[in-house]
Amino acid sequence: MTTPDPSTSAEWAERAVRESLHEHGREPEQEHLGREEQVLRRIEKARRRKPRITEERITLAHGSGGKATHTLIDAVFLEAFRNPLLEPLEDGAVLSVHGSRLVFTTDSFVVAPLFFPGGDIGDLAVNGTVNDLAVCGARPLYLSAGFILEEGFEVAALQRIVTSMARAAEAAGVQVVTGDTKVVQRGKADGCYVNTAGVGVLDRPVSLSAASARPGDAVIVSGPIGEHGITIMLARGELDIETDLVSDTAPVHELVRGLLDAVPGVRALRDATRGGVATILNEVAAASGVAVVVEEDAVPVRPEVVGACELLGIDPLYVACEGRFVAVVDGGQADRALQVLRRHPLGEGATVIGRIKDDPPGLVLLKTVFGGTRIVDMLVGDPLPRIC
């Protein structure tokens, strides 16, 4: 595993744009920079265009975490609820209450199957909300738990889910302090859906944001990626593949706390759930107006995940994790960040996968193991739906 070149040169990033043009059957002119500038301007113009929903009905793609989800959020929810607390679209909202800073977040879980190797919908719901608070820099404190149950759902299965939630909450040091239960008619749900909201307190004067990345910063993932999404897919029994792979679902708040205590140059943190690492990197590139340059051979992926992804025809960069996060850190503090992360069991596989560049702004570029480059765009939908 190699550490990406810390140089901020964007020479090969420019080649990536040229190669992308060539792949789409359009040979660049001899004065290629003019053509590249045209492409970049088209991309920027498209991004400035006001989002709008073209579909008449909601599709599964709208819940995938990719382009369709972002369009839905921008065109419908943000348009209706727009305010300064919501507009950053971070994993949680930072609230000032009587001199204290709190973080508030909410998440819903519709994973299928409900029980899978390494976890279930119960601990997934607790860990997911704890992690959303953690990557905002907060110390998780309290959760709510809302259940939508289908008529005919087995009480024993519900008890198993609730017991799992209680254990996960105890392990994360949080309490479930309020909740709600609704029952719908048979066939109107898929057994059990869970919603959890969470409140945490910001103990330190940090301001983490996807809009804070700067050229020269390092991009770190806290461990091997894609394990949760592939585990869920294999648990559905649709593929005749046997593996010991289990979900990486886990609370990362202690890992994040150690990182923030030791490394003051942490700019941004995001847990790589729906849409995977690729979606997070695109959000950082767009919000900060920078280029994110990733070395493919530096991305940590277990062989079992690589093999399953090859059979499914998907890229591990787009596969969800539930116990991993992406950190953008001051480039000069990257080695220190790795040392701290690797001391914790959940961070043993932490790796620098790339660097922040200044050009071309708003794009994620992957330097492949074959020496070429390609643009890593945000997917419209998710090749693995219902994974959280």
Secondary structure, DSSP 8 states (H G I E B T S, - for coil): ----------HHHHHHHHHHHHHTT----SSHHHHHHHHHHHHHHHHHS------SS--GGGGSSSHHHHHHIIIIIIHHH--TTTTT--SSEEEEETTEEEEEEEEEE--SSSEETTEEHHHHHHHHHHHHHHTTT-EEEEEEEEEEEETT--HHHHHHHHHHHHHHHHHHT-EEEEEEEEEE-TTSSSSEEEEEEEEEE--S-----GGG--TT-EEEESS--SHHHHHHHHHTT-S-------------HHHHHHHHHH-TTEEEEEE--TTHHHHHHHHHHHHHT-EEEEEGGGS---HHHHHHHHHHT--GGGS--SS-EEEEE-GGGHHHHHHHHHTSGGGTT-EEEEEEESSSTT-EEEE-TTS-EEE----SS-SS-S--
